[in-house]
């Protein structure tokens, strides 16, 4: 229980920081975030890219102004809140939602990591940290799901 709370708190904090960086950069293109360490190690550049909103997919499908085309950090914050709030709930239904949402987050993490490496050629430390958290939450949730199935 404590591990989940720590992972969710860290993920929520990183998501809110990412949202702050994206909004600060939109207001001031000269803004330099703490996670901007070098030209190729720049989280603000990644957040401002087309892949920083709607996973780089929703704009093409639904349009730039679609209500669903939000910063990825908002989706991340919602995910970590769901994980944190549903984590203490007992039962198979809660375990299934936790495992499924974690699997989707892990898949999104792999996709976005590939975009970083092969599309943007950038390193985003905040992104990498959230990918790691997503992997750890997936592990916790799959372990819980397996225990309930036995």
DAJO-V497802 format. One line per field, one symbol per residue. psi: psi as a letter, one per 40 degrees, with the letter a starting at -180 (. if undefined). A space follows every 50 residues. Layout:
psi->???
//
This chain:
psi->dddddddddddddddddddddddddddheehhidegdideghdddddeid eehfeedddddeideidegiiddddddddddddddedehiiddddddddd ddddddddddddddddddddfihhdddddddddddddddddddddddde.
//
